[in-house]
C-alpha cells in the first residue's frame, strides 16, 4: 500500500469521528468554522448553498455560496479540515446539476433553489417541521357521542 492510500485511510478514520451529513450541490448548509484571532479562538457560522463538491479522498472539498449585504461570497472548505467544527444540513435543494456555477450570475428570486420534496415514506426530523406541519400531524382526541336522543 502506498503512502497516499495510507494517509487517505487515516483521514477517513479521523473523519468518521466527526459527523458530516450526506449532502450534494444545491443543499443549504450551515458550516461551523473555528476562527483564530490572535490568541483567542471562536466558532463562526457560514450558511449558504453548496454550489460544488469535489470528492477526492482526503483532498475532498466543497464550495458554499451566500449573499452578504448584496455581494456574493464563496468559500471553499476542505471536508476533513480540523478548522471545521461541524456541518449541518439545513434543507435539501432540488437541482439537476452537479456544479451550480450559474448561480454566480443570478440575483434575487432567480437565484433561489426549490426545496426537494420528501419521499413517500421518509420521516422528517423535528428540525425540518414547521408549526403548521406539527399541528397537521397531531391526532385529534376522539369526540364522544352526545347523550341526547335523536328526535
PyMOL commands that set and color helices and strands:
alter all, ss='L'
color gray80, all
select helices_A, chain A and resi 3-17+57-59+101-105+108-111+131-137
alter helices_A, ss='H'
color red, helices_A
select strands_A, chain A and resi 28-37+40-54+61-68+71-78+84-91
alter strands_A, ss='S'
color yellow, strands_A
deselect
rebuild
show_as cartoon
